[in-house]
Each structure stands twice: as structure tokens, then as C-alpha cells.
């Protein structure tokens, strides 16, 4: 339920109502605004009827949240959530680019790539220390060693680091070395993992599953936010369709749909969305034009020797050119490169 208080309601009045909501067995939310204070009551709405909160003299109106995803819905929160990624702002009119190799392979390669993308204007670096792969014989990442390399490179360049976490048991370790968690497409509905990162307060980039709907993605985000971590960034990274010309089908429809339904920021991964190096730049610009809040782009200092996804990774000079072109698109749609 959404509970709108009257203009003369004080913080003490709100606190009294929040206690009443909690006593009924519902999760209370406090959302002060410029003109009105709004409270939320998440849970079985039949419980709210027992305390008759609509009769309180300082309650203006009570409205049910109709969507199944409550806390991430714009019905509950109209203003955009802005997530702080180590100083880089994601959402709220900012356009943020996170770039780097698919996997952390060696410190010299990671550092060379990070220096290159920073020079071109990237706001963060990415690199997988743990790599869930389709084949058990493919490179699976360096694990803890990879996390330490990523952390060292982040400290040297000043770029916040994003890396994937694949098991709930690894959350504390990844949290120690990275600025943000990435939940990959294969783990979008790993609910124990979602709950584990929800108990952290570090940002989470949640990727859409290969066969998931946009609403499935929002329900997975709800798992994280319901645990107390509101720093969630949704990521469209392509879905499986009958089309075989590209690795996946990048669903740009999802961007305006998600922006309408949720207050969470939305970024796009055109590297996995296409799987083709030459298609990454045009789809990146298209994503920006559709209203995305940022991009995840695979860049490698030397894609020819990459141990993972070299065929879709940009060369540093290609990334540099893309950043110049993106700046024009971002400016045209009224956003700013953070």
C-alpha cells in the first residue's frame, strides 16, 4: 500500500504510523517528499485493513500497489533512483560507461585495458574473476587472484570495479575487493544469491536472463531490494530468439518499458547483446538514444589473445571512437556523461 500523508504531518506523525504498520506485520517504508510525505506498507495488504490506517487524521489517502513487484515500482517511488558506484552516478540524467575485458587474465593486461578506457572517458572498469561458462572446458576465471588483480588495478587507476559473483558463499569475498556486484544472466533467478547481495549495501548490476521477460527481471530486482539493498541497476544484455545472425537479440524495447515501470536505473550490454565486435558501437548508440542510463562494454587491450569473448571485445581505439560518438548522442537526449 502507498499511504500519502497530509501536508501538515510531521516526522513524529510519520514515525507513529510506521510503528503501526510494522506492528501489523508489514514492512514499513518512509519516503519524505518536497510537498508530501509518503509511507509504504509492503506485505499482505489484508493485514493493513485490521489497523484502519486510512482513518488516521493525518492520512490523506491510501492506494494499493497493483504490480507484483512492489518496492522497485514507480507506483511506490516516482523519482529516479541514483546509484553511487564509487563516485560515479548511475541514473538521474547521468550516462555512465563501465568498460573492460570479459575476464581478468593477468595484471598487465587488466592495467593496460583500464588505463586505455579511463583515457577515453570510462567511469568504471569491469572484469570477471569468476566466469560461469557454457562449457566446463572453457576458462573459468582466476577466482580470488582475479579479485586481487582487479582491486589493484582499481586502486591504481581510480576507477571503481565491477565483477560477477556466482555463489552466495562468495558474496563477502567479492564485496571486499570490488565496488559493485554483477549478477549474470545465468544467475538472474538464483534467489539465494539475490538475497545474499540484498543483505549487502554495495551496488548490484542485475543482468536479464537469456529467456527472461522484463517483468521477470523486475521480480528478481525485488528480491534484492526487499532485503534492504536499494542500490540495484538493471541490465539488458540480449535474449535468446529464433534469430541466429547475432549471439543474442538485444531487446531495446525493454529500455523504455523498464524506465516506465521502475525507478531503478537501466544500463545495456551491447557486447553480449550482439556478440559481434562490429555491431557493438551502433547498438551502444541506439541504447543511449532509447533512454538507457549507461553501458557495459567489453574492451580488451589485445582481443586477439583474450581468453574469453575476444570476438566481441572492442580494441581500445574502437572504444575511444565510440566514446566520442556517444557524447553527441547523450548530449542530444539531454543527459550528461558523468
Protein Blocks (a to p, Z undefined) as FASTA:
>chain_A
ZZdddfklcfklmmmmmmmmmmnopacdddddfkbccdddedjfklmmmnommlpmkbfb
dcddfbfblklpmklpmbacdddeehiageehiacddeddfbdfbfklmmmmmmmmmmno
pabdcddfbdcdfblkbcebjkjmlmmmmmmmmmmnopacddddfbfklmmmmmmmmmbd
cddfklmmmmklmmmmmmpmbdcdddddfkbcfklmmmmmmmmmmnopabbcdddebjad
fbfkbmbdcdfklmmmmmmmpmbdcdddfklmnopaklmmmmmmmmmmnopabdcddddf
blmlpcghklmpccfklmmmmmmmmmmmmmmnopacZZ
